[in-house]
Amino acid sequence: MPEARFCVAHGQMAEEELERVLVGFVNRDSHVLVCTTIIESGVDMPDVNTIIIDRADTMGLAQLYQLRGRVGRGNRRGYCTLLVPPEESLAGDAARRLQVLAEHHELGAGLKIAQADLELRGSGELLGDRQHGALAAVGLETYIELLEEAVAEAKGEQTRRRLDPDLEVPLPTLIPESYVTDLDDRLAEYRRIASCRSPQQVRELVAAWEDRYGAPPPEVLNLGWMTEMKLRCRELGIERLRWLSLRVELDLHETSGISAVQLGKIVSQQGERVSLVRRPGAPAEEAPRRVKVRFTPQEGEAPFRFLHWVLRLFEV
């Protein structure tokens, strides 16, 4: 490129010389700036529309995002070219970092990239000096849940947040591709509903989906119901719920707050359809661990409506 004028900038240069080079480049005294990652932040060059990053696989995701943001800052469209070795030779998470950067270039992509960066690198220790961890091994939502549980335990508060009820209800529960077409959006919505901490949050989320995507199909409504049932079972200390041909079986966790007196009261009121099963060899004062509730064929046509009624029996 004999017609182009080049200039060079790097961190080893004297402060005055570095300033002279950058000001001259902004004033178009030269056409091409060859530099290190020193321009990552704090340099505004609205007339620059192209950046070529060599060995992009050796850089972090946040660093690449910042470098990419150096171009296209004015009314000119920006172009960013990443130079990397063949894909099969990329080490560790390098390929994943580049994929995330290539996929997210829309308005507001910074948040998605930051979340992906957090999952790839892991978070820092809360009370330690390490600035990275093993968050990717458990996922962001589980990490936050574990942190909340640890805080509650430190405060002496009883929590069943780690109880993960197993619900067996023979209905499809998913977000169909025909409802949310974009894969990233679908995954984001799955994360949102998994992060709900109360049935009210689930209902508000499903209502938000209706505003954004239209009337939810049955599979989406079932997903909302299933999530709500799981949250309520967790609060009640129900570790397993099974929908069988003519009855529902609920297994109580050993830490369940449902007492033997409360179960006896339920049986006295609903004796025709509710029965209790004690653990073999359990003492008389121990509450039964399994509850069976029979339903009619008509009730079986709307499983979640019936389950809503069943769980109401155990709520004080």
GIRAMO-V146851 format. One record per residue. N is the residue number from 1. RES is the residue in one small letter. PHI is phi in whole degrees, -180 to 180 (999 if undefined). NEAR is the number of other C-alpha atoms within 8 Angstrom. Layout:
n	res	phi	near
N	RES	PHI	NEAR
N	RES	PHI	NEAR
This chain:
n	res	phi	near
1	m	999	3
2	p	-64	4
3	e	-82	4
4	a	-92	8
5	r	-101	9
6	f	-108	9
7	c	-138	11
8	v	-128	8
9	a	-141	13
10	h	-159	10
11	g	-72	6
12	q	-85	4
13	m	-77	8
14	a	-65	6
15	e	-58	6
16	e	-66	6
17	e	-66	8
18	l	-64	11
19	e	-63	8
20	r	-62	8
21	v	-64	11
22	l	-68	9
23	v	-64	8
24	g	-64	10
25	f	-68	13
26	v	-63	9
27	n	-83	6
28	r	68	7
29	d	-70	8
30	s	-136	11
31	h	-98	10
32	v	-129	9
33	l	-105	10
34	v	-98	8
35	c	-152	9
36	t	-90	8
37	t	-74	7
38	i	-62	9
39	i	-87	10
40	e	-54	10
41	s	-147	8
42	g	86	5
43	v	-117	7
44	d	-105	6
45	m	-127	9
46	p	-65	11
47	d	-87	9
48	v	-83	11
49	n	-121	11
50	t	-141	10
51	i	-135	10
52	i	-118	8
53	i	-109	9
54	d	-85	7
55	r	51	10
56	a	-63	10
57	d	-70	12
58	t	-91	6
59	m	-108	8
60	g	-77	8
61	l	-65	11
62	a	-64	9
63	q	-65	9
64	l	-63	11
65	y	-64	10
66	q	-66	10
67	l	-64	11
68	r	-62	9
69	g	-75	8
70	r	-75	15
71	v	-115	15
72	g	73	15
73	r	-88	13
74	g	-101	7
75	n	-94	6
76	r	-102	10
77	r	-71	8
78	g	-95	10
79	y	-130	9
80	c	-123	10
81	t	-114	8
82	l	-104	9
83	l	-101	9
84	v	-137	9
85	p	-68	8
86	p	-54	6
87	e	-58	7
88	e	-68	4
89	s	-98	6
90	l	-71	10
91	a	-98	6
92	g	57	5
93	d	-91	7
94	a	-59	10
95	a	-63	11
96	r	-66	7
97	r	-61	12
98	l	-67	10
99	q	-65	8
100	v	-60	10
101	l	-65	12
102	a	-71	7
103	e	-79	6
104	h	-110	9
105	h	-135	7
106	e	-84	5
107	l	-62	4
108	g	83	6
109	a	-71	9
110	g	-57	7
111	l	-65	7
112	k	-64	9
113	i	-67	13
114	a	-63	9
115	q	-66	8
116	a	-64	9
117	d	-64	12
118	l	-65	10
119	e	-71	12
120	l	-72	9
121	r	-90	11
122	g	84	12
123	s	-90	11
124	g	-81	10
125	e	-74	10
126	l	-66	4
127	l	-119	4
128	g	-114	6
129	d	-104	6
130	r	-79	7
131	q	-105	7
132	h	-148	9
133	g	-150	10
134	a	-116	9
135	l	-60	14
136	a	-62	10
137	a	-71	5
138	v	-118	8
139	g	93	9
140	l	-64	9
141	e	-64	9
142	t	-66	8
143	y	-61	10
144	i	-63	8
145	e	-64	10
146	l	-63	9
147	l	-66	8
148	e	-63	8
149	e	-65	11
150	a	-65	8
151	v	-65	8
152	a	-63	11
153	e	-66	10
154	a	-65	7
155	k	-83	6
156	g	79	6
157	e	-91	7
158	q	-75	6
159	t	-141	8
160	r	-117	8
161	r	-62	9
162	r	-85	8
163	l	-68	8
164	d	-111	8
165	p	-60	11
166	d	-99	8
167	l	-108	9
168	e	-115	7
169	v	-125	7
170	p	-78	5
171	l	-137	6
172	p	-69	7
173	t	-131	10
174	l	-164	8
175	i	-105	11
176	p	-66	8
177	e	-62	9
178	s	-70	5
179	y	-92	9
180	v	-122	11
181	t	-73	8
182	d	-78	7
183	l	-63	8
184	d	-61	6
185	d	-66	9
186	r	-63	12
187	l	-62	8
188	a	-64	8
189	e	-70	8
190	y	-62	9
191	r	-65	9
192	r	-65	8
193	i	-74	11
194	a	-71	8
195	s	-89	7
196	c	-64	9
197	r	-112	6
198	s	-153	8
199	p	-58	11
200	q	-63	6
201	q	-64	9
202	v	-64	13
203	r	-64	9
204	e	-65	8
205	l	-68	9
206	v	-62	11
207	a	-64	8
208	a	-66	8
209	w	-62	10
210	e	-63	10
211	d	-67	8
212	r	-89	6
213	y	-109	9
214	g	105	7
215	a	-60	6
216	p	-68	12
217	p	-72	7
218	p	-56	6
219	e	-62	13
220	v	-72	12
221	l	-62	11
222	n	-63	12
223	l	-62	12
224	g	-64	12
225	w	-63	9
226	m	-63	11
227	t	-64	12
228	e	-65	11
229	m	-62	10
230	k	-64	12
231	l	-64	11
232	r	-70	10
233	c	-63	12
234	r	-63	14
235	e	-67	9
236	l	-84	11
237	g	82	15
238	i	-97	14
239	e	-91	14
240	r	-151	11
241	l	-134	13
242	r	-124	10
243	w	-97	10
244	l	-105	7
245	s	-64	4
246	l	-127	9
247	r	-154	10
248	v	-114	12
249	e	-113	13
250	l	-122	12
251	d	-102	11
252	l	-88	12
253	h	-74	9
254	e	-64	6
255	t	-95	5
256	s	-61	10
257	g	-85	6
258	i	-79	10
259	s	-88	8
260	a	-64	10
261	v	-63	6
262	q	-65	9
263	l	-64	11
264	g	-62	8
265	k	-65	8
266	i	-64	12
267	v	-64	11
268	s	-65	7
269	q	-88	6
270	q	-125	8
271	g	-61	9
272	e	-73	4
273	r	-127	9
274	v	-110	12
275	s	-137	9
276	l	-117	10
277	v	-128	9
278	r	-86	9
279	r	-70	7
280	p	-56	4
281	g	79	4
282	a	-75	7
283	p	-64	5
284	a	-64	5
285	e	-78	5
286	e	-78	7
287	a	-69	10
288	p	-58	10
289	r	-97	12
290	r	-128	11
291	v	-122	13
292	k	-113	13
293	v	-128	11
294	r	-83	9
295	f	-131	11
296	t	-86	7
297	p	-57	7
298	q	-66	6
299	e	-67	10
300	g	-69	10
301	e	-76	6
302	a	-131	8
303	p	-57	9
304	f	-70	8
305	r	-65	8
306	f	-68	11
307	l	-63	9
308	h	-60	9
309	w	-67	8
310	v	-61	9
311	l	-67	10
312	r	-64	7
313	l	-63	7
314	f	-91	11
315	e	-80	6
316	v	-81	2
